[in-house]
Amino acid sequence: MEGKIPKPIKKWTCHKLECFTDWIESYVQTPVSTRRCYIELYAGCGSCICKGTQCQIDDSELRVLKTKTKFDKYIFVAQDPQDAINLKRLVAPYSSKSNLEIIAGNCINEKITQELFDLIPRSASSFAFIDPPGYRRLRWSTIKKLAKHSMDWKGHKMELLIIFPLEMALLRNLTRPECQASITRLYGNRKWQEIKKGKLEGKIRPGKVRQKLVELFKAGLKGLGYRFVTDFSPRRLTNPPIYHIILASDSDSRIKMLGDAWGKDRYLPCELLYGVKDKPS
Ligand SMILES: C[S@@+](CC[C@H](N)C(=O)[O-])C[C@H]1O[C@@H](n2cnc3c(N)ncnc32)[C@H](O)[C@@H]1O
C-alpha cells in the first residue's frame, strides 16, 4: 500500500483516523501556559482513499492542522519523499512557514531525530503521535530518545500516543526465527522471549499473550519515568482489533480522553448518519 497517493486504506484505518480527530480536538482543549508542539513520526502523504467505498479522507496530519485550537508548532517526519512533497502541498493552506516543518527521512535514523529535536521549541509542551506501519519500523531506542529529550516548564516529558501494531504484526510474528532481532529492537530487551516461550509451551493463553506483550511495552515506558502509562483496545471494528493504543503521559487527564475518543460506537464518513449523531451502542 505504500507509495500510492492518496494512500489506499481499509475501513479500520478510517475508523482510527476518526477516533484520532476526536482525541486531538479534545487534547488541544486542555489549557497550557506554554507553547505547544505536535510531532508525528510516521507521517503519510496527507490523504487516504478507502478501498471499497472510494471515500477520500484526510490523513492524521491534515486532521491535526484543522483542529479548532491550534498547536504552536507542527513537525512531521515522512520517510517517503513523494509523501513529503504531497503533504507539503496539502498542508499549505493550514499552516505557515514558521509553524510547520516536514522532515523527509527515516525517523529512527540518528541524524533525523537530531534534526527533529533541533526544531522543537525550548520548554514547549510536546505531544508525539507514533503510528508505525508495523512493529519492525518502531524501535525502543527512538521512544527512549523522545522521552528523554525535553521537558516543559512543569517538568512534563513529551507525551506519546503509540498505535501499537499488536494483532497484525507482532502477534503473528512472535515465534518466527527471522523476526527475533526486530522484536528485541522494538522492546529494547529480550524479556518478550519469556512470553514467546509461554505461548509455545501452551502455558500462556492467546488472550493473555496479547495482554503480556502490551504490558511489557508499558513497563518499559514506566521505566522511562512516565507517571501515567495506559493502554486501550479500540472499539471493535474488527475482532480482535488490529492495533492497540498505548499512551505515556505525566498528566492523568489524558486517560479519560482515550476512552472518549476510541471507546464509542461511531459512524464513518461513508455512512449516512456520519456527522449527524453518535451511533447508539
Ligand atoms: C500507518 S501509516 C500512518 C500514516 C498517517 N499517520 C495516518 O494516520 O494514516 C505509516 C506511515 O509511516 C511512513 N513510514 C514508514 N517508516 C517510516 C520511518 N522509518 N520514518 C518515517 N516514516 C515512516 C510510511 O510511509 C507510512 O506513510
Ligand as a Chemical Component Dictionary entry (heavy atoms), coordinates in Angstrom:
data_LIG
# 
_chem_comp.id                   LIG 
_chem_comp.type                 NON-POLYMER 
_chem_comp.pdbx_formal_charge   0 
_chem_comp.three_letter_code    LIG 
# 
loop_
_chem_comp_atom.comp_id 
_chem_comp_atom.atom_id 
_chem_comp_atom.alt_atom_id 
_chem_comp_atom.type_symbol 
_chem_comp_atom.charge 
_chem_comp_atom.model_Cartn_x 
_chem_comp_atom.model_Cartn_y 
_chem_comp_atom.model_Cartn_z 
_chem_comp_atom.pdbx_ordinal 
LIG C1  C1  C 0  0.486  3.600 9.368  1  
LIG S1  S1  S 1  0.989  4.905 8.291  2  
LIG C2  C2  C 0  0.475  6.288 9.201  3  
LIG C3  C3  C 0  0.205  7.472 8.325  4  
LIG C4  C4  C 0  -0.624 8.544 8.985  5  
LIG N1  N1  N 0  -0.051 8.971 10.230 6  
LIG C5  C5  C 0  -2.042 8.050 9.204  7  
LIG O1  O1  O 0  -2.577 8.301 10.263 8  
LIG O2  O2  O -1 -2.628 7.440 8.324  9  
LIG C6  C6  C 0  2.694  4.855 8.464  10 
LIG C7  C7  C 0  3.463  5.844 7.603  11 
LIG O3  O3  O 0  4.811  5.896 8.083  12 
LIG C8  C8  C 0  5.692  6.030 6.977  13 
LIG N2  N2  N 0  6.968  5.461 7.451  14 
LIG C9  C9  C 0  7.330  4.153 7.456  15 
LIG N3  N3  N 0  8.543  4.003 8.022  16 
LIG C10 C10 C 0  8.947  5.238 8.385  17 
LIG C11 C11 C 0  10.113 5.732 9.028  18 
LIG N4  N4  N 0  11.078 4.907 9.400  19 
LIG N5  N5  N 0  10.211 7.074 9.240  20 
LIG C12 C12 C 0  9.212  7.912 8.879  21 
LIG N6  N6  N 0  8.071  7.489 8.259  22 
LIG C13 C13 C 0  7.949  6.182 8.027  23 
LIG C14 C14 C 0  5.034  5.253 5.861  24 
LIG O4  O4  O 0  5.466  5.744 4.617  25 
LIG C15 C15 C 0  3.536  5.497 6.145  26 
LIG O5  O5  O 0  3.073  6.588 5.405  27 
# 
loop_
_chem_comp_bond.comp_id 
_chem_comp_bond.atom_id_1 
_chem_comp_bond.atom_id_2 
_chem_comp_bond.value_order 
_chem_comp_bond.pdbx_ordinal 
LIG C1  S1  SING 1  
LIG S1  C2  SING 2  
LIG S1  C6  SING 3  
LIG C2  C3  SING 4  
LIG C3  C4  SING 5  
LIG C4  N1  SING 6  
LIG C4  C5  SING 7  
LIG C5  O1  DOUB 8  
LIG C5  O2  SING 9  
LIG C6  C7  SING 10 
LIG C7  O3  SING 11 
LIG C7  C15 SING 12 
LIG O3  C8  SING 13 
LIG C8  N2  SING 14 
LIG C8  C14 SING 15 
LIG N2  C9  SING 16 
LIG N2  C13 SING 17 
LIG C9  N3  DOUB 18 
LIG N3  C10 SING 19 
LIG C10 C11 SING 20 
LIG C10 C13 DOUB 21 
LIG C11 N4  SING 22 
LIG C11 N5  DOUB 23 
LIG N5  C12 SING 24 
LIG C12 N6  DOUB 25 
LIG N6  C13 SING 26 
LIG C14 O4  SING 27 
LIG C14 C15 SING 28 
LIG C15 O5  SING 29 
# 
